[in-house]
Amino acid sequence: MKKTIYTGCFLLIFFLVSCSDYLDKEPFEDPSAETIKDEASAIALTNAAYQPMQRPKLYNMRMWALDIVAGNSEVGAGGGDDGIETIQLANFVAGPDNFAAIDLWRGPNPGILYCNTVLANVPDMNIRENIKNRCIGEAKFLRASYYFILVQLFGDVPLSLTPTKPGDDLFPGRTSKEAIYNEVIIPDLLDAISLLPRREEYGSKDRGRASKGAAAGMLAKVYLTTGQFQKCVEMCNMVESLGYALNPDYSDCFGGAESNKNTMESLFEVQYYGLTDAGFWDDENQASWLSTYMGPRNAGWVGGGYGWNQPTQEFVDQYEAGDLRKDKTILYEGGPLFDGKQYKSTMSSTGYNVRKFLVPLSVSADYNTNSANIVVLRYADILLMKAEALNELGSSTDAVEPLYLVRKRAGLINRSDVENLNQDQMREKIRHERRMELAFEGHRWFDIIRWDNGQYALNFLHSIGKVNAQKKHLLLPIPQKEIDANRNLKQNPGY
């Protein structure tokens, strides 16, 4: 497959995704307007814009590993230099040469390029209007999602809204995150809401594509992150009106069974089909790594079993009595069997492993056979966002119902636990609930750095012994390799 590297920012690796199933892939080597000339190629290029999300630079590794940085868990793994880049981040000693920071900086850029290519070519194509609108909507949803990741992690980042061509300026400076929110992320998501179909309007072969609900849910998160609480509530209400609902069982949100993929609770998932011939680190790998990485190390419980992401005692102590999510989220000695096997605390350096993503050997026997999707956004998150936004607007009483719905499924059925609370008390309840409900799904870091303008993160991290954490660590360092290649990039303060 042909690869072209643009100095400083963009690694261009194109995939043509078959119209018959948007998870089947074939090479797509020329993104020029001459090549994108019919409906099939428009769909194919749009499909390719999803693929960078599947890679280890984003959701197949780096995004979920941010829970380790946020203090929910430890790397575990094999000791020594295994996972050293994540250990450095989690101990707040990482510098501009940190491999994980490099991955997270580079990870969204191919997707942004694919989206820009769609948006530069598809609007003028003579194809069916519904397909045209869908492709544009998907590209705008994905571009907003990629930029949302970047600005949360790095702050100001280079902005590109058109495909990079020979002769273009390949040394862009950093655009303020406020401008990127206001000129790209929010407008893109508003356009996506208007252009995308509802999830029920997709046929079975297109199940899992971005939908109107996914765009509304992502925009709710953007509004919450930027402090636009009333608009966040409005987007959450839109998601509710589109028919999303909590799965009856928390475990139904995860796992390798087909019934656990793209459920009624799911707004957006990174899709995998497993059964890939690609190597473990290859971008083309079509298997989810969550079970492989998080299974107890060398225990033979799952395909792989590398023992990463081991929950801390401090995290486990946060479970309330009767919280059903504990048995479904973590492995602990004396807990329920997994695939007929009894967990021992000696299987982990902390005494715990993550359970919620594990897939039995009978379902996935190796690293390259796990077809479980990675959930990016689900309805429980929407309910908790709505509760948080309502509380910040001073409507603590109105925040009770969405918060209670999430807790009720978890077996915490005493409604009085969340009633008659003042704003500060309700705020702490919601923050606790987000931690327990969304544990190890990659949300915790983004939550703690936005609360109290990042002071919550520093207070919490110091409280669990991470005394190296400073204000500068609320943003990751810009990779030195990128600064060396691009004279217009400036480092984040303090690095």
N, C-alpha and C positions, 0 to 999 in steps of 0.2 A: 504494500500500500504506500502510495506516495505521501511524503511528509514535507511540509514547508514550514520553516521556523522564522517568525518575524521577531526581530531583536526586541528584547525587553518585555514583551507582553504575550504574544499570541502563538500558541502551538496549534496548527491547523491539521486536524485529522478528521477526514470526512467519511461518513458512512451513508450509504443509500439504504433506506429502510423500506422493505416491500410494502406495497399498498394492501396486500392481502392480510398481513399481520405486522403491526408496527414494531414488533420485537424481533422480527427476522431481519438480518443485516447483510448487505452486499456492498462492495466498494463504491464510493461516490467521490470522484477525484477532481472534478472541475466545477466550482461553484459559480461560474460565470453566467450572465444573463442568457447567453446562447444555449447553455445546457439546460437551464431551468425554463422549459418552454411549453410544458403541458401539465395537466392536472396530476398525473402520476409523479412527475419529478417535483412538483410543488409540495405534494404530500410527503414525498421521500425526504426532502430537505428539512421540512418541518419536523418529521420524525427524528432526524439526526440531531436536532436541537435538544432532545431529551437525553441523549446518550451520555454526555459528560456528567450528568447527575449520578449515573450508575458507577462511576469510577471511584477508585480508592481515594483520589484527591478530594472527593466530596462525600457522598452519603455512604459509600461502602467501607469507609474507615474514618476519615478525619472529622466528619460532623458528629458522629456518635462519641468519638473520643474526647470531645469537648466536655462531656460530663465528668471525665477524669480531671480535667483542668478546673472545673467548677467545684470539685471536692466531694462529689457523690461517691467516688470510687478511686481505686488505685490501679496502676497499669497491670501489676501482677506479671503475667507473661513468664519468660524463661530466665529472668535475671540478667545481670551484666549489662550489655549494650542493647538488649532486646527492648525496643520501644523507647530508646533513650530520648528521642525527639519529643515524645509526649511527656516523659518524666521531666524534661527540662521545662516545658510549658507549665506543667502542673506544680513545679517547685518555684516557678517564676524566676528562673535563671536563664531563660532562652534568649539568644541574641539573634541578629539578622541572618545568621547562617542556619537557623533551625529548619530542619527538613519539613516539619509539619506546617510551619508558616509558609514555606515556599509552595507546598502543595495547595494550601488554601488560597494563596494569592493567585496561583496559576489555574486552579481547578475550574472556576467559572468562565474563563476567557474563551475557550473553544465554543461553549454554549452561546455566549454573547455574540460571537462572530456568526454562528449558524443563524441565530435569530435575526441579526442585522441583514444577512443575505436574503432570508425570507421576506423581510419587510421592505427591502430594496427592489424586489422583483415580483412578488406575488400580486400586489395591488393592481398592477397594470395588465395582468394576464387575462386572457379570454377563456375563463373556466367557469364552472357552475358557481353561482354567487354564494351558496351555503358552504361549499368547500373553500372558496376564497376567504370568506369571513372566518371560518374555523381556523385555517392556517394562520391568518394574521392574529387572531385571538390567542392561539396557542403560543405563537412566537412572542407576543407581548407579555403574556403571563410568565413565560420562561425567562425572558430577558429581565423582567422586574425581579423575579426570584433570584437570579444569579447576582444582580446588583445589590439586592437586599442582603445577601450573604456577605458580599464584599464590604459594604459600608458599615455593617455591624462589627465586623472583625478588624477592619483597618481604618475606618473613618473616611477621609478623602481618598478617592482613587481615580485613575485615569478613566475618562468617559469616551466611549465610541458608539456612535449611533448609525454608522454606515459601514459596509464591508471594507476591510483594509485592502488596498490595491497597491501594486508597484508604483512608486513615486509619491505615495502618501507620507505624511509626517509619521515616522515610526518611533518618535520620542515624545509622547504626550506627557504633559504634567498632570498634576492631581487636581480634580474638580471637587469642590466642597461637597460633603455628604448632603448638606441641606439642598443644594442645587440638584443633586442626583435624585433625592426623594421627590422634590417638587417638579422636576422637569422630565423625569424618566419613570421612576418606580410607581408613583401614584397615578400619573396619566396612563401609563401602560396597563395598569390593573383596572382602571375605570374603563378603558377601551375593551379590555378582555372580557369584562363583565357584560358589556353590551353586545359583543360579537360571538361569544362562545355559547354552545348549546348547554342545556341542562344535562346532567349525567345520564338521565333516563332516555335521552334522545340519541345516545350513541348505541350503535349495534354491538354485538358481542365481540367482534374482531377489534373494535376500537375502545373496549373497556379499559379504563385507566388513564385515558387522555385528560388533559386539563379541561375543566368544565366551568360553567358559570359559578357554581358553588365554590370551586377551588379558588377562583379569582377573588370572589367576595371574602372568603376566609383569609386569604393571604393579605388582602387589603386591610381587613380588620386587625391583623397582627402588625402591619405597618403603621396604622393609625395609633394603635396602643403604644408602640415603640416610640412614636414621635409625639406622644402626649395629646393626641386629638381624640379625646375620650367619647364625645358625643358621636362623632363619625364612626368610631369603633363599634359602638352600640348599634348604630344603623346597619353596619355591615353584618354584624352578628345576627340581627333580626332578619336580614335578607337570607342568610344561610338557613336559619330556622324555617323560613317560608318555603324553602326549596325541598323540604322533606327529609332532611338528615335526622338521624336519631342515634342514640347510644345503642351499641350492641347489648344484648341481655347479659352476656358474660364478658368480663374484662379480657379474658384470654382469647376471645374471638377476634380481637384486633390484631393478633400476632400469630406467628407460626407458619409452617410450610403447607398446610392444607389449602386447597383451592378455595374452600369456603371461607377462609380467613383473609382472602385477597379482595381489595376493593369492596369492602362491606358497606352496609348502610351508614356506618359511622365515619367512613373514610371520605375525606375531601380530596386528598391527593397522596399518591404513593409513587415511589420509584419502583418501576416494574422490572422483574427478572423472570427468565424462563428456565434457568438452570441448563444442564446438559450441554455444556460448552467445551469445545476443544482448545480454547484459548488458555494461555498460561495464567498462573495465579495473579500476577501483577499486570497482566495485559489489559489495556483499555477495553478490549473487546470482550472481556470476561462477562458472561451473562449469569453468574451465580452470586447470590447474596453471601457476604462474609460474616454476618452477625453471629450465626450459630457457630461457625468455624472458629472465630476468634474468642467467643465468650464461653464456650463449653469448658468444663473443668479440664485442666491441663493433663494430657497423656492418660486420661481416664478411660478412653474408648467409648465415651457416651454419645458423641456426635461426630460427624465427619470433620476431622481436624482436631479441635479441642486444644486451643493455645492458651487458655486461662487468662485472657485479658479482661480488663474492666471489672475488677473485683470490688464489690460494694464495701464501704467502710462501716465500722461499728457505729460511728456517729450517725450515718444515714439510716441504718437498720433501726436504731433506737427511736427514730422519728415516727415509726408506725404506731398508730393508735390501737388500743385493744379492739379486736373484732374487725380490723381492716382486712378484707378478703384479698386485697392486692398483694399483700406480703407473700403469701404462698404461691402466687402466680407471677411474681416479679423476681424473686431471689431464691436461690438454693441455700438451705441452711440445715445443719444437723438437727434431726428430729422433725423436719418438715416432710411434706408429702413426697412420695416416691416420684422419680422421673423415669419413665419408660421401664418401670419395675425395679429401679435401682435406688438404693438409699445413699443419700449424700453424707459425706464426712467432712468435718471442718478442716481436716488436714489437707483437703484438696485445694486449698487456697491460702495465701499468706494472711488474708484478713478473716478467714473462716467462712467466706461467702462467695458465691458466684451468681452472675445474672442468669435467670431462668427464662424470662418472658420471650426471648427470641430463639430459644433452642429448638432444634428440629431433630427428632430421633433418627437413628441410623436406618430404620426401616423406611423412612421417607427420603432422607438424603444421606447417602453412604460416604460422600467425599466432599471436598471443598467446592468442586465444580458441578455439583448436582442440586444445590439448594435453590429452589425457585421462589422462596418466600420474598415478598415485596418488603420494602422499607417504608414505613409510614412517615410521611412528612407533616401532614396536617389532618386532624380528625375532630369530630364534633365535640368530644369532651374538652378539647382545647378551646373551641369556640365558646362553650358555656362558661369556662373559667375566665376567658378574656372578657366576656360580657359582664360577669360578676365584678371583675376588677375595675372595668371602666365605669360601671354604675357606681361603685363605691367611691371612686375618685371624683365622680360628679356630685358626691354627697348623698347618693340614694342607697344607703346601706341596706335599707329594708327591701328594696327591689333586687338587691344583689343576692338575697337569700335563696330564691328559687333556683337559679342556674347553678349556684354552688351546691345546693342540697341534692340536685339531680345527680351530680357526679358522685357525691359522697354516698348517696343511697345505693347506687350500683355496687359500691365498694363494701356494702354491708353496714355502713355507718348511718343507721336509720333514725337516730335521735335528732329530729329537726331542731330541737331547742339548743343544740350545741352551736348552731350558727344563727340563732335568732337573738334579737335585743342586744346586739353588739354595737358599740360605737364605731366610728370610721377606722380608727387605729386598730381596734381589735379585729374588725372584719378584714382589714388589709393583711394582718398577720395570718388569719385563717386561710385566705385565698392564696397567699404566697406558699404556705405550707401545703395546701392542696395541689397546687401546680407541681411542686417538687415530687409529691408521692404519685400522683396520677401519671405524670409524663416522664418518670424516672428512666434514664438511660436512652431516651429517644432524641437527645441532642438539643433540648430546649433550655436546660438549666443555666448554661453559661449566658445565653442571650437574655434570660430573665434577670439574673443577678446584676449584670452590668447596666441594665436600663433602670432598675429600681433605685430611687433616691440619687439619680445622676451618677450611679456607680458606687456611691458610698456604702450601699448595702453589701455589694460584693466584697469590698475591702474589709468591712466589719466582720462579715461571715468568715472570710478566708483567714483572717487573723484569729478568730475564735477557735478554729480547728487546727491552729498551729502553723498555718502558712504565712509566716511573718514576713517573708520576702515580698509579698504582694504589695505593689505600690500603684498609684494612680496611673502611671505610664502603662501598666500591664493590662489596663482595660481595653487597650488596642494591641494587636500583634505588631511585631516589627515588620517593616517593609523589607523583603529579602535583599541582602546586599548584592546578590547577583543581578537583580533587576536594577538597582541603583547604579551599579557599575556599567550596565549596558545602556542606561537611559540617563543622560546628564540632567534631564528636567525633573527627575523624581527626587523628592526630599524625604528624609527619614522621619518617622513619628518621634515626637519629643521623648527624650530620655534614653533612647537606644543608641 
